[in-house]
């Protein structure tokens, strides 16, 4: 539990990560508030905040002590095809909001991505220089640099693939496999999945620790999407042969994936006692044994 009596703010509280983070903070008794882009959803715990609007329109609560910046344009193809538009939120607005928060003594926790690295080698460390291979990765790396230059009130937490109940394609896979229907999965694309609750725990503990700087939260190994789907099939007591391998090259919307996504997590384990979980743990959380 944080020593401060201030409230935590979750920016982007209606996304997968932000919504779960808000719920867990509330369960912990932290009286969090959250932002949503749609003004009609505002209530006692929710404020309207549109990062595409000028910063003088951003009305933030006065009693904050930490802010989690979960709002982002995350579509890789969208960032590639519309770099100027997506940079508004992913870089310019994120930096402006962070500066505003830090100037009032509010800690900022910024969820970033393994895609600040190009994935040519596995296990990059927290202090390795960024080397992005995608437009989204470039935007995240640029935002990281701007934020970390603002001082020790900023924590950057790079996450690998966060897997929750609505994360594509896992929910669809589970539904189809449970019904005995075949699914397709990439056999030449990898991920290092972490459970949604593990990602939330990492973000909250980093905020409570209050040290600033860069952190990595990752599974301890990469697996292919085919391996992931077949693991889910076995959890459902279905035939893994229902999973049909496919190349990512057959999907027109897919940006070329990295060869490795797993990150080195030395600092998270050393400072917070959070070891990197197995990739299977994230899948097991989605699909308890029947």
Backbone bond lengths (Angstrom), bond angles and torsions (degrees), N, CA, C in turn:
res aa  C-N    CA-C-N  psi(-1)  N-CA   C-N-CA  omega(-1)  CA-C   N-CA-C  phi
1 X - - - 1.463 - - 1.524 109.22 -
2 X 1.320 117.73 136.14 1.458 121.11 178.58 1.520 110.06 -70.12
3 X 1.360 115.03 147.86 1.455 119.46 178.92 1.528 111.42 -73.58
4 X 1.327 117.24 -29.59 1.455 121.12 -177.04 1.521 111.05 -69.78
5 X 1.353 114.43 149.70 1.459 119.80 177.94 1.517 111.98 -92.15
6 X 1.336 118.63 0.52 1.449 121.60 -179.43 1.514 112.16 -70.17
7 X 1.313 115.02 164.58 1.459 121.17 -178.73 1.518 110.45 -91.05
8 X 1.329 118.05 146.27 1.461 120.86 169.09 1.527 110.56 -83.21
9 X 1.329 115.55 146.09 1.452 122.76 176.99 1.519 108.86 -116.16
10 X 1.323 116.96 131.79 1.458 121.99 174.87 1.525 107.62 -109.13
11 X 1.318 116.00 108.04 1.464 120.60 178.32 1.528 107.70 -84.80
12 X 1.325 116.76 122.80 1.454 120.38 -172.81 1.516 110.55 86.44
13 X 1.320 115.75 48.16 1.463 120.55 -173.95 1.505 115.37 -78.49
14 X 1.336 118.59 2.98 1.456 119.53 177.68 1.519 113.11 -108.22
15 X 1.340 117.94 3.25 1.458 120.95 174.68 1.516 111.31 -85.22
16 X 1.312 116.54 174.41 1.467 121.07 -178.55 1.521 111.50 -54.98
17 X 1.320 117.09 -55.06 1.461 121.25 -176.63 1.518 111.07 -70.73
18 X 1.327 117.34 -46.64 1.449 120.40 -177.25 1.516 112.99 -63.14
19 X 1.321 117.56 -40.40 1.461 120.96 -179.00 1.523 111.16 -64.88
20 X 1.326 116.47 -43.27 1.470 119.00 179.88 1.533 111.02 -69.78
21 X 1.322 117.10 -39.39 1.457 121.04 177.51 1.528 110.48 -60.43
22 X 1.321 116.56 -45.63 1.464 120.98 178.64 1.531 110.29 -58.91
23 X 1.335 117.14 -45.24 1.465 120.88 -178.14 1.530 111.39 -63.05
24 X 1.339 117.09 -41.72 1.471 120.19 -178.17 1.531 110.35 -70.33
25 X 1.326 117.49 -40.43 1.462 120.45 176.50 1.530 110.46 -60.52
26 X 1.312 116.42 -39.24 1.464 120.80 178.55 1.522 110.80 -66.04
27 X 1.334 116.79 -42.34 1.464 120.77 177.86 1.525 110.84 -62.08
28 X 1.326 116.74 -32.57 1.461 120.99 -179.41 1.529 111.85 -77.08
29 X 1.312 117.05 -9.82 1.457 120.39 178.49 1.506 114.85 88.42
30 X 1.324 117.20 20.69 1.459 120.81 -176.31 1.524 114.09 -85.71
31 X 1.332 118.84 -2.63 1.471 123.78 -179.35 1.522 111.77 50.90
32 X 1.340 117.51 55.91 1.463 119.72 -176.57 1.524 112.28 -73.36
33 X 1.310 115.41 160.67 1.458 121.19 166.91 1.525 107.43 -123.03
34 X 1.311 115.89 162.87 1.451 120.02 -176.81 1.522 109.59 -139.86
35 X 1.306 115.02 159.44 1.455 119.58 175.19 1.521 109.44 -109.75
36 X 1.327 113.69 149.88 1.460 121.76 171.16 1.516 108.14 -135.72
37 X 1.310 114.75 150.70 1.459 118.90 -177.67 1.519 112.11 -74.77
38 X 1.338 116.65 -28.77 1.468 120.64 -177.66 1.522 109.68 -87.15
39 X 1.334 116.95 121.52 1.460 121.53 -174.77 1.521 112.68 -67.16
40 X 1.330 117.23 -26.16 1.465 119.14 -175.88 1.523 112.51 -73.52
41 X 1.333 118.18 -7.39 1.465 120.39 -179.57 1.526 112.47 -97.11
42 X 1.328 118.47 5.05 1.464 121.09 -178.06 1.538 111.12 -66.46
43 X 1.351 116.44 142.76 1.455 122.93 175.30 1.528 107.29 -152.84
44 X 1.340 117.58 -163.06 1.468 120.29 -176.66 1.523 112.71 -61.82
45 X 1.336 116.87 -31.89 1.463 121.11 -178.57 1.516 113.04 -101.47
46 X 1.320 117.61 -1.51 1.461 121.21 -170.82 1.520 110.23 -129.85
47 X 1.326 115.99 132.74 1.457 120.50 176.66 1.527 109.25 -120.84
48 X 1.304 114.84 155.65 1.463 120.77 178.32 1.523 108.96 -84.02
49 X 1.332 116.29 129.22 1.463 121.34 175.80 1.520 108.26 -148.79
50 X 1.311 116.07 115.83 1.464 122.05 179.52 1.518 107.52 -112.53
51 X 1.317 116.51 107.90 1.458 120.79 -176.10 1.519 113.09 -70.36
52 X 1.319 117.89 -9.52 1.459 119.43 175.74 1.527 111.63 -84.80
53 X 1.333 116.91 -7.81 1.457 121.73 178.39 1.526 110.42 -91.20
54 X 1.348 117.84 160.02 1.474 120.29 178.17 1.530 111.48 -57.20
55 X 1.330 116.11 147.03 1.464 121.02 -174.16 1.525 113.12 -64.36
56 X 1.331 118.75 -22.84 1.464 119.04 179.13 1.529 111.94 -71.85
57 X 1.326 116.88 -6.71 1.467 120.85 174.93 1.532 112.29 -95.21
58 X 1.315 116.83 -1.83 1.468 120.23 -178.83 1.519 108.76 -83.27
59 X 1.302 116.93 113.91 1.458 122.51 -178.76 1.524 108.37 -107.79
60 X 1.336 116.99 106.19 1.461 121.76 -175.78 1.519 111.19 -104.04
61 X 1.328 117.37 149.68 1.471 120.14 177.74 1.531 110.60 -62.81
62 X 1.335 117.93 153.48 1.463 120.94 -175.25 1.517 115.18 -85.25
63 X 1.309 118.48 -11.49 1.465 120.93 -168.39 1.526 113.13 -113.19
64 X 1.320 117.70 38.14 1.463 121.59 -176.85 1.526 111.57 -89.02
65 X 1.339 116.19 151.00 1.468 119.49 169.66 1.521 112.55 -125.97
66 X 1.346 118.53 -17.21 1.458 121.36 176.82 1.525 108.04 -150.51
67 X 1.328 115.89 144.15 1.466 121.25 177.41 1.518 109.02 -130.05
68 X 1.314 115.78 132.04 1.456 123.03 176.75 1.533 107.62 -103.61
69 X 1.319 117.27 118.03 1.459 120.72 -174.20 1.528 110.54 -94.43
70 X 1.324 116.52 83.56 1.465 122.21 -175.63 1.523 113.28 -94.28
71 X 1.320 118.39 -5.37 1.461 120.97 -179.72 1.522 110.20 -79.25
72 X 1.324 117.03 130.33 1.461 120.78 -178.74 1.512 110.43 -165.18
73 X 1.315 114.50 157.50 1.469 122.31 167.33 1.525 106.17 -90.89
74 X 1.339 117.27 106.77 1.452 120.36 -170.97 1.523 115.08 -102.90
75 X 1.326 117.95 -7.90 1.462 119.86 -178.26 1.517 111.78 -69.54
76 X 1.318 116.93 119.61 1.469 119.89 -177.28 1.523 111.33 -64.09
77 X 1.326 117.12 -43.66 1.456 119.88 179.80 1.522 111.07 -67.03
78 X 1.331 117.06 -37.79 1.464 120.56 179.03 1.531 110.50 -64.37
79 X 1.336 117.05 -42.60 1.466 120.13 178.62 1.527 110.81 -65.60
80 X 1.321 117.09 -35.52 1.468 120.92 177.29 1.520 111.04 -68.18
81 X 1.321 116.87 -42.96 1.465 120.92 -173.39 1.529 112.97 -84.50
82 X 1.340 116.69 -24.27 1.469 120.72 -177.93 1.532 109.76 -133.18
83 X 1.314 117.98 61.78 1.466 120.28 -172.96 1.526 114.01 -62.91
84 X 1.316 118.49 -38.72 1.467 119.68 -179.04 1.523 111.09 -68.00
85 X 1.320 115.58 -42.36 1.464 119.81 -178.21 1.526 110.99 -66.53
86 X 1.314 117.39 -45.47 1.462 119.83 -177.95 1.525 112.12 -72.78
87 X 1.323 117.51 -27.46 1.462 120.64 178.37 1.524 111.98 -65.23
88 X 1.320 117.06 -26.38 1.465 120.38 178.57 1.526 110.42 -54.58
89 X 1.338 116.44 -48.76 1.463 120.66 -179.74 1.517 111.22 -81.13
90 X 1.330 117.28 -48.08 1.461 120.75 -170.60 1.523 114.19 -70.59
91 X 1.321 117.07 -24.20 1.469 119.50 -178.15 1.531 111.46 -123.84
92 X 1.324 117.16 -65.72 1.468 120.51 -170.42 1.529 112.23 -61.60
93 X 1.327 117.13 -53.10 1.461 119.79 -177.79 1.527 111.64 -68.71
94 X 1.325 117.04 -37.73 1.458 120.45 178.29 1.520 110.84 -61.20
95 X 1.330 117.00 -43.24 1.465 120.67 179.00 1.521 111.08 -67.44
96 X 1.338 117.19 -42.61 1.467 120.31 -179.62 1.525 111.29 -64.27
97 X 1.322 116.85 -41.28 1.463 120.39 179.21 1.520 110.69 -66.58
98 X 1.318 116.54 -42.20 1.468 120.07 178.37 1.521 111.09 -61.21
99 X 1.317 117.33 -44.43 1.459 120.62 178.78 1.525 110.83 -59.68
100 X 1.312 116.41 -41.38 1.465 121.05 179.24 1.523 110.74 -63.31
101 X 1.320 116.75 -43.66 1.461 121.33 -179.12 1.526 111.63 -68.51
102 X 1.318 116.28 -48.45 1.469 120.61 -177.84 1.531 110.80 -62.33
103 X 1.319 117.34 -36.16 1.468 120.11 -179.95 1.528 112.16 -63.65
104 X 1.333 116.89 -18.64 1.461 121.73 176.62 1.531 111.49 -103.06
105 X 1.329 117.20 14.18 1.459 121.25 176.84 1.505 114.45 76.05
106 X 1.329 118.13 21.94 1.465 122.62 -177.73 1.523 109.40 -97.20
107 X 1.317 116.49 127.25 1.461 120.80 177.03 1.517 110.25 -68.62
108 X 1.325 116.42 141.99 1.457 123.03 179.36 1.516 109.69 -119.88
109 X 1.331 116.09 127.97 1.460 122.17 174.36 1.522 107.00 -113.67
110 X 1.313 115.57 119.85 1.462 121.93 -173.16 1.524 110.05 -113.11
111 X 1.343 118.97 105.78 1.465 120.49 174.07 1.529 110.12 -67.90
112 X 1.318 116.16 121.66 1.456 121.36 178.00 1.525 108.81 -115.76
113 X 1.314 117.23 -155.10 1.462 120.40 -167.83 1.519 111.79 -143.10
114 X 1.330 115.09 151.27 1.468 119.98 171.34 1.525 111.63 -62.39
115 X 1.345 117.24 -16.58 1.461 120.38 -177.26 1.525 113.48 -75.87
116 X 1.331 117.85 3.86 1.470 118.58 166.59 1.535 109.68 -71.42
117 X 1.323 116.41 -8.77 1.469 122.79 172.37 1.527 108.74 -112.15
118 X 1.325 116.40 151.35 1.471 120.07 -178.17 1.518 113.10 -83.10
119 X 1.331 118.05 -5.72 1.459 121.16 175.14 1.512 114.67 78.06
120 X 1.320 117.91 14.31 1.466 118.73 179.29 1.524 112.23 -70.74
121 X 1.315 116.40 -25.12 1.466 119.24 175.75 1.529 108.55 -135.63
122 X 1.329 116.48 148.81 1.457 119.53 -178.24 1.526 112.07 -82.36
123 X 1.299 115.13 163.20 1.458 123.94 170.79 1.530 115.38 60.50
124 X 1.334 120.13 43.43 1.461 118.00 173.30 1.524 110.05 -61.57
125 X 1.326 115.52 146.07 1.465 120.94 -179.05 1.519 110.77 -86.80
126 X 1.322 115.05 168.32 1.461 121.09 -177.52 1.533 112.25 -61.20
127 X 1.316 117.14 -31.76 1.461 119.78 -176.93 1.524 113.44 -99.62
128 X 1.328 117.57 7.79 1.467 119.70 174.24 1.529 109.73 -70.02
129 X 1.324 117.63 143.94 1.467 119.20 179.91 1.521 111.42 -66.37
130 X 1.334 115.46 142.47 1.458 120.28 177.54 1.521 110.15 -63.95
131 X 1.323 115.47 144.74 1.469 121.64 177.75 1.521 107.65 -147.06
132 X 1.324 118.15 69.98 1.471 120.81 -174.39 1.513 113.03 -69.23
133 X 1.332 114.83 150.31 1.459 120.68 178.15 1.508 113.51 -116.84
134 X 1.333 117.55 1.42 1.466 122.11 179.73 1.521 109.28 -131.81
135 X 1.331 116.20 162.82 1.467 120.61 177.07 1.525 110.53 -62.29
136 X 1.334 116.88 -41.52 1.459 120.26 177.18 1.527 110.54 -60.92
137 X 1.329 116.94 -44.54 1.453 120.72 178.37 1.516 112.17 -61.08
138 X 1.332 117.11 -40.08 1.466 121.04 177.13 1.527 110.74 -61.63
139 X 1.324 116.82 -42.07 1.457 119.54 179.72 1.518 111.70 -65.67
140 X 1.329 116.70 -42.42 1.461 119.80 178.23 1.528 111.19 -64.30
141 X 1.330 116.92 -41.64 1.459 120.40 179.45 1.528 111.23 -64.25
142 X 1.333 116.35 -40.58 1.464 119.97 178.54 1.526 110.54 -64.39
143 X 1.339 116.17 -43.23 1.460 119.56 178.70 1.528 111.00 -63.39
144 X 1.327 117.14 -43.93 1.461 120.56 178.06 1.526 111.47 -54.35
145 X 1.314 116.20 -48.34 1.464 120.96 -177.41 1.530 110.66 -59.82
146 X 1.329 116.44 -47.15 1.461 120.24 -179.84 1.525 111.24 -62.14
147 X 1.315 116.63 -42.29 1.465 120.26 -176.57 1.526 111.80 -70.14
148 X 1.334 117.08 -44.56 1.460 119.72 -177.62 1.528 111.74 -65.52
149 X 1.326 116.86 -26.39 1.466 120.28 176.49 1.522 112.40 -69.72
150 X 1.333 117.22 -12.16 1.461 120.90 -179.51 1.517 112.92 -83.46
151 X 1.339 117.76 -3.41 1.451 119.55 171.64 1.510 115.84 110.95
152 X 1.332 116.50 -174.15 1.461 122.26 -170.60 1.520 115.23 -73.44
153 X 1.328 118.76 -2.17 1.458 119.52 174.14 1.525 112.11 -81.40
154 X 1.333 117.57 -0.37 1.461 121.71 -178.22 1.521 110.94 -109.81
155 X 1.327 116.27 128.67 1.464 123.24 171.99 1.521 108.53 -116.40
156 X 1.329 116.59 128.13 1.456 122.83 173.35 1.524 107.81 -104.99
157 X 1.323 117.14 123.97 1.470 121.45 -179.26 1.522 108.34 -118.33
158 X 1.325 116.10 105.45 1.470 120.75 178.36 1.528 109.28 -80.53
159 X 1.320 115.28 125.38 1.456 121.94 -178.13 1.525 109.84 -111.69
160 X 1.317 116.54 142.30 1.460 120.05 166.81 1.534 107.88 -83.83
161 X 1.307 118.58 -165.29 1.468 122.41 -172.60 1.526 111.29 -59.56
162 X 1.330 116.77 114.27 1.458 121.55 178.07 1.526 108.62 -88.04
163 X 1.314 115.84 123.19 1.465 121.82 -173.22 1.524 109.66 -112.38
164 X 1.327 114.84 118.57 1.451 121.33 176.68 1.516 110.57 -131.15
165 X 1.327 117.66 -178.08 1.473 121.14 -174.88 1.521 114.26 -58.47
166 X 1.329 117.70 -28.97 1.471 119.79 -176.86 1.522 112.66 -104.69
167 X 1.331 117.80 6.81 1.464 120.46 -178.45 1.527 110.12 -72.39
168 X 1.318 115.77 124.11 1.470 119.86 176.73 1.528 109.17 -76.57
169 X 1.343 116.49 144.09 1.472 129.15 1.82 1.521 113.13 -98.96
170 X 1.327 117.98 16.85 1.462 120.81 -165.54 1.529 113.04 -67.18
171 X 1.327 117.51 -41.20 1.460 119.06 178.90 1.517 112.19 -62.19
172 X 1.341 115.83 -42.72 1.467 119.55 178.54 1.524 110.93 -65.44
173 X 1.319 116.53 -40.82 1.459 119.39 176.67 1.530 111.02 -56.55
174 X 1.317 116.23 -49.61 1.466 120.28 -175.87 1.529 110.22 -60.92
175 X 1.344 116.97 -44.31 1.456 119.82 179.15 1.515 112.73 -61.49
176 X 1.321 116.40 -44.51 1.464 119.90 -178.50 1.522 111.71 -70.98
177 X 1.324 117.10 -43.72 1.465 119.66 -179.00 1.529 110.97 -63.96
178 X 1.340 115.79 -40.98 1.470 118.89 179.96 1.522 111.52 -61.95
179 X 1.337 115.72 -28.44 1.469 120.56 178.76 1.522 112.51 -90.69
180 X 1.338 117.06 3.97 1.459 120.69 178.95 1.511 113.95 79.30
181 X 1.323 117.12 16.50 1.466 120.65 -179.66 1.522 110.31 -95.66
182 X 1.332 118.42 144.64 1.462 121.11 -179.68 1.522 111.68 -71.12
183 X 1.323 115.67 154.18 1.464 122.01 174.82 1.526 107.72 -131.82
184 X 1.326 116.73 157.43 1.455 121.32 174.14 1.523 108.77 -106.25
185 X 1.331 115.75 148.70 1.462 121.12 179.76 1.520 108.63 -150.11
186 X 1.324 115.97 147.58 1.457 120.78 -178.28 1.527 110.45 -74.36
187 X 1.349 115.32 129.85 1.458 120.02 176.85 1.525 111.79 -99.09
188 X 1.355 116.85 0.32 1.461 121.03 -179.36 1.535 110.90 -127.03
189 X 1.332 115.58 28.94 1.458 122.33 178.61 1.523 108.09 -139.78
190 X 1.336 116.80 131.11 1.464 119.87 -173.25 1.525 111.04 -113.75
191 X 1.319 113.79 164.15 1.462 122.12 174.29 1.517 108.30 -150.31
192 X 1.330 115.48 156.71 1.464 122.03 174.20 1.527 106.47 -120.54
193 X 1.331 117.65 76.57 1.466 121.09 -168.04 1.521 113.43 -69.20
194 X 1.335 115.02 139.93 1.458 121.09 170.80 1.518 108.22 -122.88
195 X 1.324 115.64 144.99 1.463 120.57 -179.58 1.522 110.04 -67.43
196 X 1.312 116.13 148.06 1.455 121.82 178.91 1.526 111.08 -53.89
197 X 1.320 117.58 -43.84 1.464 119.92 -178.20 1.531 111.83 -69.09
198 X 1.330 117.82 -30.67 1.466 119.54 175.20 1.530 109.96 -66.06
199 X 1.326 117.12 -42.29 1.465 120.53 178.28 1.523 110.58 -61.57
200 X 1.327 117.34 -43.26 1.460 121.74 179.03 1.524 110.51 -63.08
201 X 1.319 116.80 -44.63 1.467 120.49 178.26 1.522 111.35 -59.33
202 X 1.326 116.54 -44.31 1.457 120.18 179.52 1.526 111.08 -61.05
203 X 1.317 117.88 -46.02 1.463 121.12 -179.74 1.526 111.16 -61.44
204 X 1.323 116.98 -44.62 1.461 120.41 -178.02 1.526 111.65 -67.39
205 X 1.328 117.11 -40.57 1.461 118.98 -179.56 1.519 111.80 -70.41
206 X 1.319 116.96 -34.82 1.469 119.97 174.31 1.530 109.79 -61.92
207 X 1.325 116.99 -44.85 1.462 120.33 178.56 1.520 111.33 -61.85
208 X 1.326 117.64 -44.05 1.462 121.65 -179.58 1.525 111.51 -64.98
209 X 1.333 116.07 -35.34 1.466 121.40 -179.20 1.528 110.78 -66.21
210 X 1.321 116.97 -40.20 1.456 121.73 172.10 1.507 116.07 66.98
211 X 1.328 117.71 36.43 1.468 120.18 -176.51 1.518 113.54 -97.88
212 X 1.325 117.85 -24.51 1.450 121.25 -175.87 1.517 112.42 80.28
213 X 1.337 115.65 169.76 1.457 121.14 177.65 1.511 113.35 95.18
214 X 1.327 115.76 -162.45 1.456 122.76 -171.73 1.521 111.58 -105.76
215 X 1.341 115.79 139.82 1.462 124.20 -179.79 1.515 108.85 -133.58
216 X 1.338 116.20 154.62 1.460 122.15 174.14 1.524 110.16 -121.56
217 X 1.331 116.96 132.86 1.462 122.39 171.51 1.524 107.12 -123.36
218 X 1.327 116.20 114.38 1.468 121.93 -170.98 1.508 110.00 -148.60
219 X 1.337 116.19 155.41 1.461 119.87 164.14 1.525 108.66 -66.76
220 X 1.324 116.54 167.53 1.464 118.92 -175.74 1.525 113.31 -90.18
221 X 1.346 117.28 1.76 1.463 120.22 179.95 1.517 109.69 -161.72
222 X 1.310 115.19 156.39 1.462 121.79 171.32 1.521 110.42 -86.62
223 X 1.325 116.16 148.15 1.458 122.44 169.91 1.520 107.02 -135.06
224 X 1.335 117.32 159.94 1.465 119.27 175.51 1.525 109.47 -83.63
225 X 1.312 115.19 163.28 1.461 119.43 176.47 1.525 111.09 -64.92
226 X 1.328 117.89 -32.18 1.461 120.28 175.32 1.524 110.55 -63.12
227 X 1.329 116.69 -44.56 1.462 119.50 177.72 1.522 111.14 -60.51
228 X 1.327 116.31 -40.50 1.462 120.18 179.12 1.527 111.05 -62.68
229 X 1.331 116.68 -46.76 1.457 120.26 -178.03 1.527 111.37 -65.46
230 X 1.318 117.29 -40.15 1.470 119.60 179.43 1.522 111.31 -68.62
231 X 1.316 117.23 -32.73 1.460 119.96 175.01 1.530 109.98 -63.15
232 X 1.325 116.75 -43.47 1.464 119.89 177.68 1.529 111.38 -63.52
233 X 1.324 116.68 -38.59 1.467 119.71 177.38 1.523 110.98 -59.91
234 X 1.320 116.10 -44.46 1.461 119.24 179.10 1.525 111.27 -64.90
235 X 1.352 117.01 -37.65 1.462 120.00 177.64 1.541 110.81 -61.80
236 X 1.323 115.08 -32.55 1.459 120.77 -179.72 1.525 112.85 -86.76
237 X 1.356 114.80 1.57 1.462 121.04 -177.31 1.528 111.66 60.59
238 X 1.322 114.57 39.44 1.452 121.74 177.50 1.524 108.91 -115.76
239 X 1.323 115.89 165.32 1.459 121.98 -176.96 1.543 110.04 -72.16
240 X 1.348 118.19 120.02 1.470 119.78 177.48 1.523 113.26 -59.33
241 X 1.337 117.02 -18.04 1.464 120.20 178.06 1.530 111.99 -67.55
242 X 1.335 117.22 -10.85 1.460 120.12 173.85 1.531 111.93 -66.18
243 X 1.331 116.27 -17.90 1.469 121.05 -179.96 1.527 108.82 -87.50
244 X 1.320 116.00 117.86 1.461 122.29 -177.15 1.526 109.35 -101.44
245 X 1.342 117.96 118.42 1.471 119.52 -179.75 1.521 112.40 -64.53
246 X 1.327 114.93 146.85 1.451 122.61 -179.39 1.527 107.96 -147.26
247 X 1.326 117.44 149.89 1.469 120.69 175.47 1.522 109.99 -89.44
248 X 1.325 116.38 143.14 1.461 119.81 176.04 1.534 110.89 -61.21
249 X 1.317 116.89 -22.20 1.462 120.65 -178.63 1.524 112.62 -68.08
250 X 1.324 116.98 -15.72 1.465 120.24 178.87 1.530 112.15 -83.14
251 X 1.337 116.68 -8.62 1.467 120.80 -178.98 1.523 108.92 -104.20
252 X 1.301 117.13 111.84 1.463 121.70 -171.54 1.521 113.03 -63.29
253 X 1.342 117.52 -28.79 1.463 120.11 -174.16 1.521 113.09 -85.36
254 X 1.325 118.08 -6.66 1.462 121.10 -174.17 1.522 110.52 -81.34
255 X 1.340 116.14 129.02 1.464 122.07 171.25 1.521 107.68 -80.01
256 X 1.332 117.92 140.66 1.465 121.29 -175.90 1.531 110.80 -50.82
257 X 1.317 117.70 122.92 1.464 120.78 -174.04 1.519 112.30 -81.66
258 X 1.331 117.42 157.95 1.465 120.65 176.38 1.525 111.32 -73.37
259 X 1.319 115.56 155.57 1.464 120.36 177.54 1.525 111.56 -71.81
260 X 1.330 116.83 -28.26 1.467 122.31 179.30 1.521 108.59 -136.87
261 X 1.324 116.47 142.48 1.465 120.45 174.96 1.517 112.79 -121.98
262 X 1.322 118.23 -14.43 1.462 122.14 -176.04 1.532 110.26 -67.22
263 X 1.332 115.80 142.21 1.454 123.11 -178.89 1.526 110.41 -114.84
264 X 1.317 116.01 151.88 1.458 120.64 169.96 1.518 109.93 -74.71
265 X 1.329 117.52 136.26 1.469 121.02 -173.04 1.530 112.01 -124.12
266 X 1.319 117.00 35.17 1.465 121.28 -176.08 1.528 111.91 -55.33
267 X 1.329 117.33 -46.19 1.460 119.62 -173.26 1.520 112.03 -67.36
268 X 1.325 117.66 -41.08 1.459 121.02 -178.80 1.525 110.54 -60.81
269 X 1.309 116.15 -40.21 1.469 119.63 179.88 1.525 111.39 -73.42
270 X 1.332 116.64 -44.23 1.458 120.17 -175.68 1.523 112.24 -68.26
271 X 1.327 117.21 -42.63 1.458 120.32 -174.39 1.519 113.57 -88.50
272 X 1.326 117.04 -32.78 1.461 120.33 -172.86 1.522 113.93 -118.76
273 X 1.337 117.33 -4.93 1.457 120.09 179.94 1.512 113.88 70.52
274 X 1.337 117.23 25.65 1.462 121.71 179.36 1.528 109.32 -106.23
275 X 1.327 119.33 97.68 1.463 120.43 177.13 1.517 111.16 -73.96
276 X 1.307 115.71 156.69 1.463 120.01 177.06 1.526 109.52 -66.56
277 X 1.335 118.45 128.17 1.467 120.42 179.61 1.526 111.54 -79.40
278 X 1.315 115.93 163.03 1.457 121.59 171.12 1.521 109.47 -66.21
279 X 1.332 118.06 146.17 1.468 118.88 176.55 1.521 113.03 -61.80
280 X 1.338 116.48 -25.58 1.465 119.36 -178.15 1.521 111.57 -69.39
281 X 1.340 117.36 -24.98 1.457 119.93 -178.60 1.531 111.38 -63.40
282 X 1.329 116.90 -38.13 1.464 119.70 179.40 1.520 110.64 -65.41
283 X 1.324 117.50 -38.24 1.470 121.36 179.39 1.525 110.59 -71.85
284 X 1.323 117.16 -39.05 1.462 120.53 178.56 1.534 111.32 -62.39
285 X 1.349 116.68 -35.09 1.457 119.89 178.73 1.521 111.46 -65.22
286 X 1.338 117.34 -28.80 1.460 121.71 177.93 1.523 112.75 -76.44
287 X 1.310 115.05 -26.16 1.465 119.39 -167.52 1.526 110.42 -141.80
288 X 1.343 117.80 78.04 1.464 119.53 178.37 1.522 111.26 -57.87
289 X 1.323 116.62 149.33 1.461 121.95 179.97 1.509 109.50 -62.22
290 X 1.329 116.06 132.11 1.465 120.55 -179.59 1.520 110.08 -82.95
